[in-house]
Amino acid sequence: MAELLPHSGIIKDGEHILPLRVYYEDTDAGGIVYYANYLKYMERGRSDMLRLMGLEQGEMLKFREPDDIKFVVVRSEVDYLMPAVLDDEITVHTTVFRVRNASLEMTQEVCRGKQVLALGVIKAAALNKDNKPARLSKKIKDKLNMVD
């Protein structure tokens, strides 16, 4: 039996791991996961990773604190290697590999066991409440560089 992870996943050795299951609604007429749903899985992985790092996106969108920003994806690149199918237990692995002044870049893998099904590279930019580029504060950068 597979190791049970909390519903928001875990951060271990600098990598966030989110467990998911493929539902009927995720599949296309051929019974495999529709390609755009991998982007949704990756979004869930990034959102839960930020939450576990203490970066509550819902709270930051209220812009109550001077450090508050919102992240928007400005680039995504995905290689689809193998299909996932109905009822597969999959995991989304997210690693922040670059934090810059106003952006971060992550690699993401959607896996079934040890088999990589899709590999993504995502760049997200930080914006202020007026949708202008915003610098990441030291506090946010420290959290993004957090390991375990």
C-alpha positions, -999 to 999 in steps of 0.1 A, spaced: 0 0 0 12 35 -9 23 59 19 -6 81 29 2 118 28 -18 147 42 -43 162 18 -21 193 12 10 171 8 43 174 24 76 193 19 105 170 22 141 178 12 131 210 -5 104 193 -26 66 195 -22 48 162 -29 10 163 -34 -10 131 -37 -40 131 -61 -63 105 -78 -75 106 -114 -112 109 -115 -136 103 -144 -140 140 -150 -102 143 -156 -103 119 -186 -110 124 -222 -131 102 -246 -101 79 -248 -100 73 -211 -68 91 -204 -62 123 -186 -69 153 -208 -37 172 -214 -49 205 -198 -57 187 -166 -20 182 -159 -17 220 -157 -45 219 -131 -27 193 -111 4 214 -112 -15 245 -100 -28 225 -71 8 214 -63 20 250 -64 -9 263 -43 -5 237 -16 33 241 -15 29 279 -9 3 272 18 26 248 36 54 274 33 32 299 51 23 319 21 -15 320 22 -25 333 -12 -60 340 -1 -48 362 26 -22 379 5 -48 388 -21 -64 411 6 -32 432 5 -33 440 42 4 436 48 32 456 29 48 423 18 16 410 2 17 401 -35 0 378 -59 16 353 -81 7 349 -118 20 323 -142 39 341 -170 54 310 -186 46 273 -186 63 245 -205 51 210 -202 64 177 -217 38 149 -217 57 116 -214 31 90 -205 -7 90 -200 -24 88 -166 -57 69 -166 -89 67 -145 -83 58 -108 -45 62 -111 -29 74 -78 -5 102 -89 17 127 -71 27 162 -81 63 170 -72 72 207 -70 106 222 -65 115 259 -65 148 262 -83 152 299 -88 139 329 -68 146 363 -83 136 398 -72 101 396 -86 96 360 -98 102 324 -91 107 293 -112 97 258 -104 100 224 -119 70 201 -115 66 164 -122 33 145 -123 42 109 -114 26 75 -111 49 58 -86 84 64 -98 73 69 -134 72 106 -146 41 112 -167 45 149 -173 73 173 -166 67 211 -163 88 242 -159 67 271 -145 77 308 -140 55 329 -118 58 367 -114 49 387 -84 24 415 -88 11 442 -64 -25 451 -59 -24 473 -90 -11 444 -111 23 459 -115 55 439 -110 64 437 -73 96 428 -55 96 398 -33 103 407 3 131 390 22 104 373 43 88 358 12 121 349 -4 131 331 28 99 311 28 104 302 -9 139 290 -1 126 269 28 138 233 31 119 209 54 
